[in-house]
Amino acid sequence: MKLLILADDLSGAADCAIGFAGAGHRTVVTLQAIYAQAHEDVDTIAVDTDTRRLTPGQASARTAAAYAEMSVGGQRLYKKIDSTLRGNWAAEVAGLHALAGMAIVAPAFPATGRTVRDGRVYVHGDPLERTATWQLEHAGLPADIASQLGAAGLTTERIDAEALRDEPELLAATIDAIASRGTQALIVDAQTERALAALASATLQSNAEFFWVGSGGLAREIASLDQRENKHGDADAAAFPGGPILILVGSLSAVSERQCAMLRERGGVEELIVPPAVLRAGARHPDWNTWQRQLAVSMHANRDLLLRIGRDDAFDPAEGMQLSTALAALVEPQFPKVGGLIATGGETARAMLAAARIDDLHLLAEVEAGVAVARPLDATREHRPGIVTKAGAFGTDRALYAAWLTLRNESEPDVALH
């Protein structure tokens, strides 16, 4: 099976596709929805359409255009959405429905605490609408899946994969029957990996015209059913090149804060926090050159560096891309010295890779659920650092520390964990 994944941000594209790399697929993430010769021997390709901050109409049009450009014969479609329903996902699904059939919508990712019950998302057992992320970005808006799909113009039905998790044949027949009624989007309740595994098996048996809509949870269950021997070799999986590790953190989530604290404590990594005022003004700010010199000193001394975007009273979540782009511009002159990059937050990762002119990543392995390790795909490129991407409010407290150890070609010391 060949697969096309369309995601609205870079870290999401990587965490959705990494399960296929683990299953032996040659797997690539691309920042550009332009089919290239380098993509021809790829089994699974994930496209970052970068639509998270667009209007719903713009996002729908760009996603449909990406599908038209990147789709090839014999390929299945997976629309990757955020497990906490951020972005323009419903409008994008509506735009794809006319091209690819019924949407099977299953955003659950039990390995990261995201489940779906009665058509509603829960995060570690709490209703999505009560979480800090939802309150920050979507306060007052309906959080249930059917309401969002209905607002995008799609008719919906719902099934409970938990109730049918031991009967994939019946689940497949149920899906076919719902599709035959002309339902445009099928919402799937799932609280366990076992239920998602049953859904993956059932959909691969189904005769309906459909495409998958989900997070990395369903994707890895589909991948597990299509294991293959990697025929492309593993030269990229060799030890990473050495040199200072740069950790860029654009996310301000409590999860990221805990991850940074463990990295500082266990790795002894130097931390610098860039004031938002410097990034808003960019090269016009009187301290811009001072910050660039400070980064140059760290890189020249071969010191690993944790670089974070600060927060002030004027901070607005909507300026995330602007700040990330400025942070990448600040770092770019020193990037050729970097032996490894860890980027937290899809906007942060995309901005840095774009500034470094890296359009395609060859996915290699997974540090933990949703934390992907890669190298630039272009084997002729002189500078090919190890690259780890991770969504901001994602991962265990040790995610950044474990990623740092990976890029340093080290294993965790034998220490007591508390």
C-alpha positions in Angstrom: 0.0 0.0 0.0 1.2 3.5 -0.9 -0.1 6.3 1.3 -0.5 10.1 1.0 -0.9 11.9 4.3 -2.0 15.5 4.3 -1.3 17.4 7.5 -1.9 21.0 8.5 1.5 21.4 10.3 4.9 19.9 10.2 5.1 18.2 13.6 1.7 16.6 12.9 2.9 15.3 9.5 5.9 13.7 11.1 4.1 12.1 14.1 1.5 10.7 11.8 3.9 9.3 9.3 6.5 7.9 11.7 4.6 4.7 12.3 5.0 3.8 8.6 8.7 4.3 8.8 8.8 1.9 11.8 6.8 -0.6 9.7 9.6 -0.6 7.1 8.1 1.9 4.6 10.3 4.5 3.0 8.7 7.5 4.5 9.2 11.2 3.7 7.7 14.4 5.0 7.7 17.3 2.6 7.1 21.0 3.2 6.1 21.6 -0.4 3.1 20.1 -2.1 5.0 19.7 -5.4 5.6 16.1 -6.6 9.3 15.6 -7.4 11.5 12.8 -8.7 12.8 12.2 -5.2 9.3 11.1 -4.2 9.0 8.3 -6.7 10.5 5.5 -4.6 8.6 6.7 -1.4 6.0 4.4 0.1 4.5 6.9 2.4 4.6 10.7 1.9 3.3 13.2 4.3 2.7 16.8 3.1 2.7 19.7 5.5 0.1 22.0 3.8 0.7 24.7 6.5 -3.0 25.5 6.8 -3.4 25.8 10.5 -3.5 29.6 10.6 -5.4 30.2 7.3 -9.1 30.9 7.0 -11.3 27.8 6.6 -11.9 28.5 2.9 -8.2 29.0 2.2 -7.3 25.9 4.1 -9.9 23.8 2.2 -8.7 25.0 -1.1 -5.0 24.5 -0.4 -5.6 21.0 1.0 -7.6 20.0 -2.1 -4.9 21.4 -4.3 -2.3 19.4 -2.5 -4.3 16.2 -2.9 -4.6 16.9 -6.7 -0.9 17.5 -7.0 0.5 14.7 -4.8 -2.0 11.9 -5.4 -0.8 9.0 -7.6 -2.5 5.8 -8.8 -3.0 3.0 -6.2 -2.4 5.4 -3.3 -4.7 5.7 -0.2 -5.4 9.0 1.5 -5.0 9.9 5.2 -6.0 13.4 6.3 -4.1 14.0 9.5 -5.8 16.2 12.0 -4.8 17.4 15.4 -6.0 15.1 18.2 -7.4 18.1 20.1 -9.2 19.4 16.9 -7.1 22.6 16.4 -7.0 24.3 13.1 -9.4 24.2 10.0 -9.7 20.4 10.0 -13.4 20.2 9.4 -13.3 22.6 6.4 -10.4 20.6 4.9 -12.2 17.3 5.3 -15.3 18.8 3.6 -13.1 19.9 0.7 -11.6 16.4 0.4 -15.0 14.6 0.6 -15.9 15.5 -2.9 -12.6 14.1 -4.2 -12.1 11.0 -2.0 -15.4 9.7 -0.7 -16.7 9.3 2.9 -14.5 10.6 5.7 -13.8 8.1 8.5 -13.1 10.4 11.4 -11.1 8.9 14.3 -8.9 11.4 16.1 -8.3 9.2 19.2 -4.6 8.7 20.1 -4.8 6.6 23.4 -1.0 6.4 23.7 -1.0 10.2 24.3 -4.1 10.3 26.4 -6.6 11.4 23.6 -9.8 9.4 23.4 -13.2 9.8 21.8 -16.4 8.9 23.5 -20.0 9.8 22.4 -18.4 11.8 19.6 -16.4 14.0 22.0 -12.7 14.2 22.5 -11.2 13.7 26.0 -7.7 14.6 27.0 -6.4 12.4 29.8 -10.0 11.9 30.8 -11.0 15.6 30.8 -13.5 16.9 28.1 -11.6 18.8 25.4 -13.5 22.0 26.0 -12.2 22.2 29.5 -8.5 22.0 28.6 -6.2 25.0 28.7 -5.4 24.7 25.0 -9.0 24.8 23.9 -9.8 27.7 26.3 -6.8 29.6 24.9 -7.7 29.2 21.2 -11.4 28.2 21.0 -13.2 29.4 24.1 -17.0 29.5 23.6 -16.9 27.3 20.4 -18.5 23.8 20.3 -15.9 21.0 20.8 -17.9 18.0 19.7 -16.9 16.5 16.4 -20.4 16.3 14.8 -21.0 20.0 15.3 -17.8 21.0 13.7 -18.3 18.7 10.7 -21.9 19.9 10.4 -20.8 23.5 10.4 -18.6 22.6 7.4 -21.6 21.2 5.6 -21.2 17.4 6.1 -23.8 14.9 7.2 -22.5 12.6 9.9 -23.2 9.3 11.7 -21.3 7.7 14.6 -20.2 4.2 15.5 -18.5 2.8 18.6 -15.4 0.9 17.7 -15.0 -0.2 21.3 -18.3 -2.2 21.1 -17.1 -3.9 17.9 -13.4 -4.2 18.6 -13.5 -8.0 18.6 -15.6 -8.2 15.4 -13.7 -6.4 12.6 -15.8 -8.2 9.9 -19.0 -6.8 11.5 -17.3 -3.4 11.8 -16.4 -3.5 8.1 -20.0 -4.4 7.1 -21.3 -1.6 9.3 -19.0 0.9 7.6 -20.1 -0.3 4.2 -23.8 0.0 5.1 -23.3 3.6 6.4 -21.4 4.6 3.3 -24.2 3.1 1.1 -26.6 5.5 2.7 -24.6 8.5 1.4 -23.2 9.5 4.8 -20.4 12.0 4.2 -18.5 11.6 7.5 -18.4 8.7 9.9 -17.4 9.6 13.5 -15.7 6.8 15.4 -15.6 6.5 19.2 -12.4 4.8 20.4 -10.7 4.8 23.8 -8.1 2.0 23.3 -5.5 1.0 20.8 -7.3 -2.3 20.4 -10.4 -0.4 19.1 -8.3 1.6 16.7 -6.6 -1.7 15.5 -10.0 -3.1 14.9 -11.0 0.0 12.9 -7.8 -0.2 10.9 -8.5 -3.8 10.0 -12.1 -3.2 9.2 -11.4 -0.3 6.9 -8.8 -2.2 5.0 -11.5 -4.9 4.4 -14.2 -2.3 3.5 -15.5 -1.9 0.0 -16.6 1.6 0.5 -15.0 4.7 -1.1 -13.5 6.5 1.8 -10.4 8.2 3.3 -9.1 8.2 6.8 -9.2 11.3 9.0 -7.3 11.0 12.3 -4.2 11.6 14.4 -1.1 9.5 14.7 -3.1 6.9 16.7 -5.1 5.3 13.9 -2.2 5.8 11.5 0.2 3.6 13.5 -2.5 0.8 13.6 -2.8 1.0 9.8 1.0 0.8 9.5 1.1 -2.2 11.8 -1.0 -4.1 9.3 1.3 -3.3 6.4 4.7 -4.4 7.8 7.4 -4.8 5.2 11.1 -5.4 4.9 13.0 -2.1 4.3 14.5 -2.6 0.8 16.1 0.8 0.7 18.9 0.2 3.2 19.4 2.2 6.4 22.4 4.4 5.6 20.6 7.4 7.1 20.1 5.5 10.4 23.9 5.6 11.1 25.2 7.7 13.9 24.4 11.4 13.8 27.3 13.7 12.7 28.1 15.3 16.1 28.4 19.1 16.7 26.2 21.2 19.0 22.5 20.2 19.4 20.1 23.1 19.0 16.7 22.8 20.7 14.1 25.3 19.6 11.0 25.6 21.7 8.2 27.8 20.4 5.4 26.2 22.5 4.4 27.8 25.8 2.5 24.8 27.0 2.9 23.4 30.5 4.0 20.1 28.8 6.9 21.9 27.1 7.9 23.7 30.3 8.3 20.3 32.1 10.2 18.9 29.2 12.6 21.8 29.2 13.1 21.5 32.9 14.1 17.9 32.6 16.5 18.6 29.7 18.2 21.4 31.8 18.4 19.2 34.9 19.6 15.9 33.3 21.4 17.2 30.3 23.0 20.3 31.7 21.9 22.1 28.5 22.4 25.9 28.4 19.1 27.8 28.1 18.4 31.2 26.5 15.0 32.8 26.3 14.5 35.3 23.5 12.2 38.2 24.4 9.2 38.5 22.1 9.9 42.2 21.5 13.2 41.2 19.9 11.5 38.8 17.6 8.6 41.1 16.7 11.1 43.8 15.5 13.6 41.4 14.0 16.8 42.9 12.6 15.5 46.4 13.4 15.7 45.7 17.2 18.8 47.2 18.8 19.5 43.9 20.5 19.3 41.7 17.4 23.0 41.7 16.7 23.8 41.0 20.3 21.6 37.9 20.3 23.2 36.7 17.1 26.7 37.1 18.6 25.6 35.2 21.7 24.4 32.3 19.5 27.6 32.4 17.6 29.6 32.1 20.8 27.6 29.0 21.9 27.9 27.3 18.5 31.6 28.1 18.2 32.2 26.6 21.7 30.3 23.4 20.6 27.8 23.9 23.4 24.3 22.5 23.1 21.7 25.2 23.4 18.0 25.3 24.4 16.5 28.4 22.8 13.0 29.4 23.7 10.5 32.1 22.8 9.6 34.2 25.8 6.3 35.6 26.7 5.3 39.2 27.7 2.1 41.1 28.4 1.6 41.8 24.7 1.9 38.1 23.7 -0.9 36.9 21.4 -1.1 33.2 20.4 -2.0 34.3 16.8 1.6 35.7 16.4 3.2 32.3 16.7 4.3 32.0 13.1 5.7 35.5 13.1 7.8 34.8 16.2 8.9 31.4 14.9 10.0 32.9 11.6 12.0 35.6 13.4 13.6 33.0 15.7 14.6 31.0 12.6 16.1 34.1 11.0 18.0 34.7 14.2 19.5 31.2 14.2 20.0 30.8 10.4 23.6 32.2 10.2 24.7 29.6 12.7 22.6 26.6 11.5 25.4 25.1 9.4 27.4 24.5 12.6 24.5 22.5 14.1 24.9 18.7 14.4 21.3 18.2 15.4 18.0 20.1 15.6 15.1 19.4 18.0 12.1 21.6 17.2 9.0 21.8 19.4 5.9 23.1 17.7 5.0 22.7 14.1 5.4 26.4 13.3 8.8 26.5 14.9 10.0 23.4 13.0 8.7 24.6 9.6 10.2 28.1 10.0 13.7 26.7 10.8 13.7 24.1 8.0 12.5 26.7 5.5 15.2 29.1 6.6 17.8 26.3 6.2 16.3 25.4 2.8 15.4 21.9 3.8 12.2 20.9 1.9 12.1 17.1 2.5 12.8 14.9 5.6 13.5 11.2 5.5 11.8 9.8 8.6 13.9 7.2 10.5 12.6 6.3 14.0 10.6 7.4 16.9 11.9 8.6 20.3 8.5 8.0 21.9 4.9 8.2 20.6 4.7 11.2 18.2 8.4 12.3 18.5 10.0 11.6 15.1 13.7 11.5 14.2 14.7 12.3 10.6 17.5 13.6 8.3 17.2 15.8 5.3 16.2 13.6 2.3 18.8 15.0 -0.1 21.8 12.7 0.2 23.9 15.1 -1.8 23.4 17.9 0.7 26.7 18.6 2.6 25.0 19.5 5.9 22.6 16.7 7.0 22.0 17.1 10.7 19.7 14.8 12.7 16.3 16.4 13.1 13.6 15.7 15.7 10.2 17.2 15.6 7.5 17.2 18.3 4.2 19.0 18.8 4.2 21.5 21.6 1.6 20.1 24.1 2.8 16.5 23.4 4.9 13.8 24.8 6.2 12.7 28.2 8.3 14.9 30.5 11.4 13.2 29.2 10.7 13.7 25.5 13.2 16.5 24.9 15.8 14.8 27.0 15.4 11.5 25.2 15.5 13.3 21.8 18.7 15.1 22.9 20.3 11.8 23.9 19.3 10.3 20.5 21.0 13.0 18.5 24.1 12.7 20.7 24.2 9.0 19.9 23.9 8.2 23.6 21.6 6.1 25.8 20.2 7.3 29.1 22.5 7.0 32.0 21.5 4.5 34.8 19.8 7.0 37.1 16.9 6.6 39.4 13.7 8.1 37.9 11.3 10.0 40.1 
